[in-house]
């Protein structure tokens, strides 16, 4: 996506530091010295909506949002973790394990 880019701050401050950091490394997603990553604005917006839906317990909406974020920024580690968390929250453990590996 060649549209505007957005830095997602706080990889180093988030509760999922290890998983997000490992996924970022595996995906070769560039991390800034402050722990931020760059994703498209569309991906950032979809991710924020997905997190909000997840917090409300709207897991189908959350998964849809995380997938939309990945469509625009395929190496977005937070969205990958989000999908796996939704799968875990909904009892889809095998799918979650596969998502964590991808």
C-alpha positions in Angstrom: 0.0 0.0 0.0 1.5 3.3 -1.0 -0.9 5.5 1.0 0.0 7.4 4.2 2.0 5.6 6.8 1.4 5.7 10.5 3.8 4.8 13.3 2.3 2.5 15.9 4.0 3.5 19.2 4.6 1.4 22.2 5.6 -2.1 21.1 8.1 -2.0 23.9 5.4 -0.7 26.3 2.6 -3.1 25.4 1.6 -6.1 27.4 2.4 -8.3 24.4 5.9 -7.2 24.1 7.6 -10.5 23.6 5.1 -12.0 21.2 4.8 -8.8 19.1 8.5 -8.3 19.1 9.1 -11.9 18.0 6.5 -11.6 15.3 8.0 -8.3 14.2 11.4 -9.9 13.9 10.0 -13.0 12.1 8.0 -10.8 9.7 11.0 -8.5 9.2 8.7 -5.7 10.2 10.9 -2.6 10.8 11.0 -1.4 14.4 12.1 2.1 15.3 14.5 2.6 18.2 11.5 3.6 20.3 9.8 0.3 19.6 7.4 1.7 17.0 6.4 0.1 13.7 5.1 1.7 10.5 1.8 0.5 9.0 -0.7 2.1 6.6 -3.2 4.5 8.0 -5.9 2.1 6.9 -4.3 -0.8 8.8 -3.9 1.4 11.9 -7.6 2.5 11.8 -8.8 -1.1 11.3 -6.6 -2.3 14.2 -7.9 0.3 16.6 -11.5 -0.6 15.7 -10.6 -4.3 16.2 -9.1 -3.8 19.6 -12.2 -1.8 20.7 -14.4 -4.6 19.4 -12.3 -7.2 21.2 -12.5 -5.3 24.5 -16.3 -5.2 24.1 -16.4 -9.0 23.5 -17.4 -8.6 19.9 -15.0 -11.3 18.7 -16.3 -11.7 15.1 -16.1 -7.9 14.6 -12.6 -7.9 16.1 -11.3 -10.7 13.9 -12.7 -9.0 10.8 -10.9 -5.8 11.8 -7.6 -7.6 12.5 -7.8 -9.3 9.1 -8.5 -5.9 7.5 -5.4 -4.5 9.1 -3.4 -7.4 7.8 -4.8 -6.9 4.3 -3.2 -3.4 4.2 -0.1 -4.2 6.2 0.6 -8.0 6.0 3.5 -7.9 8.5 1.6 -6.0 11.2 2.6 -8.1 14.3 -0.1 -6.6 16.6 -2.9 -7.6 14.2 -1.4 -11.1 14.0 -1.4 -11.4 17.8 -4.9 -9.9 17.9 -6.3 -12.6 15.6 -4.6 -15.3 17.6 -6.0 -13.8 20.8 -9.6 -13.7 19.4 -9.2 -17.3 18.3 -8.0 -18.2 21.8 -10.9 -16.2 23.4 -13.4 -18.1 21.3 -12.0 -21.6 22.0 -10.3 -22.0 18.7 -7.0 -23.1 20.2 -5.6 -25.0 17.2 -6.4 -22.1 14.9 -4.8 -19.7 17.3 -1.6 -21.9 17.4 -1.5 -21.8 13.6 -2.0 -18.0 13.6 0.9 -17.6 16.0 3.1 -19.6 13.8 2.2 -17.8 10.6 
